[in-house]
Structure formats: C-alpha cells, structure tokens
Amino acid sequence: MDLDAFRWLLTDDGQQLLARAAEATDDELRAQDRLRREAPGSTEERASRVAVALAQVTLRRKAVPKLGDDAARMYFTPDGLEQATRSTVAAHRAARLSAASAGSVIDLGCGIGGDLVAFARAGITTAGIDLDPVRVEVARANLAALGLPGAVSVADATTVDVTPFDAAFVDPARRTGGGRTFSVDDWTPPWTLVEELLGRDTCVKAAPGIPHARIPEDVEAEWVSDAGEVKEAALWSGRLATTRRRATVIGHGGLATITDEDDPGAGDRDVGDFLYEPDGAVIRAGLVTAVAAGVNGGLVDEHLAYVTSDEAFRTPFARGFRVVETLPYREKALRAALRERNIGSLTIKKRGVDVVPDELRKRLSLSGDVTGTIVLTRARGHGITLLVEPF
Ligand SMILES: C[S@@+](CC[C@H](N)C(=O)[O-])C[C@H]1O[C@@H](n2cnc3c(N)ncnc32)[C@H](O)[C@@H]1O
C-alpha cells in the first residue's frame, strides 16, 4: 500500500473519498473511473488515492467475521488483516493481562494492531512497534479511529528495551517468502527473542501446532479455540503463568477454561450411552482426560480423543452425542445396516482409522430419506462403528 496515499486517506478529503467509495454501488471499474475524476490531486495521486480507498472498502468488508463492528472503522493491509488476531481472542488475552495487573504492555510486532486495540480497550497503557512503516501507520490510525490511546512506532523488536513495561507481548509472523512456516526457527521476531522474553512477564502468541517440547518449563501454554476452531497457543511466562497447560474455549455462550489442575486422569472403558468429541483446544492441550473426568466417563481408546460416559452432560469442552447403537464395522454389513434404517444423508466422523469419509460415503451409495451420523473409530484397539445423534 502506498504510504502517502494512506496518510492522505486519513485527512478530511481522504475520509470523504473513503465514504464515497463505500457507498459506490456501480461495479469496481466504473467506481474507480468515477472516483478518480472526483478525487483531488495530480493524475498519479488520484490513481493511488482511489486505489487505497477502494482497497479499504473491500478489506473492511472482509474483516467483519474477524473483527466484528470495529471492522467498519478500521484500516488494513491484506496481509496485516490475515495475520491480525480475531477480536474475541484478543479481548480474552487483554482481559487476562488486566486481571494479572499488567498496567502497561509493549506489543513487539503489532502489525495493524489487532491485539494492540484490545489491550488499549482493556485500559492497559499500550505501546506497539513494528518493522513495517505501513503497518505502524495503520495500527496508529486504528487506535485513533476507535478512540483509543496508545503509542505506535517503527522499531526492531530485537533492539527494544522492554523493562519499562509490566509485560511484553509478541506475535511473531509465521511466514517466510515461501508462504506459511511451521517451524519456530523461521519466525520473525525470532524464536531467540521469544525465549529471552519468556524469562520475564510475557505473552507469546504461537501457532496451535507448536511442539510441546518447545515450551520451556514454568511457561503456561494456553490453546484457544473460537467457534470450534483452534486459533492459537498463547504462552504465558513469569507471573502471568498460572498453570502448565490450559484449554480455553470461546463460543456463543461466552468463555470456558480448563487446566491440567482439573485433570485427575482417566482410563479407557466400554462405550457407554454417550460419546463426547472434545474441542480441538482441549485435544492440543492434552486435556482429553480432564473432559472424561468432567463427564464421569473414560476414553473410548487410550490413544484417541473420544470420551464416553453413561451420563449426558452439556459441556463447552466437547460436543455430545447419544449413542444409538453399534453398527457393523465391515463395509458391506455397514451398508446393509444403514439401508435397513433408510439412512440416505450420512455424516461420517472418524478418528484413528484409515478411512476417507467422502470416498466411503460414495461407496455406500445410500438413498434413503433419513439423516444419520456415524463415528468410525477404535475402541481398545478394535475398529467400531457407532450410530450417534447430537444432543
Ligand atoms: C503476526 S503479525 C502481528 C499481528 C498482530 N498481533 C495483530 O493482531 O494485528 C507479526 C508482525 O511482526 C512484525 N515483525 C516481524 N519481525 C519484526 C521485528 N524484528 N521487529 C518488529 N516487528 C517485527 C511484522 O512486520 C508483522 O507485522
């Protein structure tokens, strides 16, 4: 994005152009021509100003699922939006920092300010830095657009003195020139800085797939899911760490959290009347047995993340199913059993077995008018098929 054009967009004239771009109902090319004629500046300036305004309109629309109502007032770059933390998760992080009495936070690599905005909104004195001058300008504009205080500047995280702040936050970019990277050694700011920061009061946003072995002793790892999707592993160090492993589940009903201290452990047992499919955050945090204990149950198989119990519980940490019956595991007999029950539309869940649901569904070629859900898995090492109903 052209930095000068973006700065201009923040002026009164720029805001007028942005408003007209947002109201445009003609197709993009026509809108572009029309707005270019209306915009002030030289031919070249008008072209880049209109391009920036139209890009913001598109990005604001795209940002709604992630950032809700704020999206309409914020500014973005395409990558900055993609990397930004969703508002629900950022608000939870900010609330934790606030609850830990972190009165000031430095965000080392703040991007367009997804987390920065949440810190400031939680009443935390907030400073952000980023290597990228465009993102710095955008993050600053976002705080201003939302009426929030905070300082943002261009700096290299590896050279910043974080000691004046109660806590540091870092959300390293997980990309290289070749695309998304899964190795912590490719992160920027680098893992060496992360390790150093974890020696004091810090929160690090890491990819959910971070290997447990990479998490230093005395650091809490919190896997966070939102609407059933695991979004991140947040590492908390120093006095911000309150346990070793935590799963936090954000859903329509609010937020629920479970830790290794809630986990008395659980063994495997026979499949009971109910089956529970733990949330991904619970699985990543290694807390499936805590869920099993919470529903007075056990594991279907000690190596797999299905829980079973004779009792029906509503829990934010797992989806519950009533086990209707056990069906044959072999395909031919399964097809006959499903046809007998007039099942045509079939949801196939599987864990620990080598089945491709779409291919199996095709091979079963069902045509009945009843909807059904089956779970293909292993129970104490043996393949089983369960006909289940969500409850
Ligand atoms: C994943 S993004 C942060 C997103 C942010 N948490 C949000 O919610 O919008 C990582 C940011 O770190 C910045 N960055 C990478 N290396 C850096 C360094 N050494 N110093 C400062 N910023 C850096 C990148 O420019 C990028 O904007």
The ligand as an SDF file (V2000), in Angstrom:
LIG
                    3D

 27 29  0  0  0  0  0  0  0  0999 V2000
    1.6250  -11.7870   13.0390 C   0  0  0  0  0  0  0  0  0  0  0  0
    1.9600  -10.1040   12.8410 S   0  0  0  0  0  0  0  0  0  0  0  0
    1.2180   -9.3770   14.2670 C   0  0  0  0  0  0  0  0  0  0  0  0
   -0.2710   -9.2650   14.2050 C   0  0  0  0  0  0  0  0  0  0  0  0
   -0.9010   -8.5510   15.3860 C   0  0  0  0  0  0  0  0  0  0  0  0
   -0.7670   -9.2740   16.6080 N   0  0  0  0  0  0  0  0  0  0  0  0
   -2.3550   -8.2400   15.1320 C   0  0  0  0  0  0  0  0  0  0  0  0
   -3.2270   -8.7890   15.8180 O   0  0  0  0  0  0  0  0  0  0  0  0
   -2.6460   -7.4450   14.2260 O   0  0  0  0  0  0  0  0  0  0  0  0
    3.6770  -10.0030   13.1490 C   0  0  0  0  0  0  0  0  0  0  0  0
    4.2760   -8.6420   12.9330 C   0  0  0  0  0  0  0  0  0  0  0  0
    5.6270   -8.6600   13.3820 O   0  0  0  0  0  0  0  0  0  0  0  0
    6.3560   -7.7390   12.5990 C   0  0  0  0  0  0  0  0  0  0  0  0
    7.7840   -8.0450   12.7750 N   0  0  0  0  0  0  0  0  0  0  0  0
    8.4840   -9.0960   12.3100 C   0  0  0  0  0  0  0  0  0  0  0  0
    9.7570   -9.0370   12.7350 N   0  0  0  0  0  0  0  0  0  0  0  0
    9.8710   -7.9140   13.4960 C   0  0  0  0  0  0  0  0  0  0  0  0
   10.9230   -7.3070   14.2210 C   0  0  0  0  0  0  0  0  0  0  0  0
   12.1430   -7.8520   14.2710 N   0  0  0  0  0  0  0  0  0  0  0  0
   10.6540   -6.1700   14.8730 N   0  0  0  0  0  0  0  0  0  0  0  0
    9.4290   -5.6010   14.8360 C   0  0  0  0  0  0  0  0  0  0  0  0
    8.3960   -6.1360   14.1620 N   0  0  0  0  0  0  0  0  0  0  0  0
    8.5990   -7.2720   13.5150 C   0  0  0  0  0  0  0  0  0  0  0  0
    5.8220   -7.9440   11.2020 C   0  0  0  0  0  0  0  0  0  0  0  0
    6.0590   -6.7980   10.3920 O   0  0  0  0  0  0  0  0  0  0  0  0
    4.3330   -8.1900   11.4830 C   0  0  0  0  0  0  0  0  0  0  0  0
    3.5830   -7.0260   11.3370 O   0  0  0  0  0  0  0  0  0  0  0  0
  1  2  1  0
  2  3  1  0
  2 10  1  0
  3  4  1  0
  4  5  1  0
  5  6  1  0
  5  7  1  0
  7  8  2  0
  7  9  1  0
 10 11  1  0
 11 12  1  0
 11 26  1  0
 12 13  1  0
 13 14  1  0
 13 24  1  0
 14 15  1  0
 14 23  1  0
 15 16  2  0
 16 17  1  0
 17 18  1  0
 17 23  2  0
 18 19  1  0
 18 20  2  0
 20 21  1  0
 21 22  2  0
 22 23  1  0
 24 25  1  0
 24 26  1  0
 26 27  1  0
M  CHG  2   2   1   9  -1
M  END
$$$$
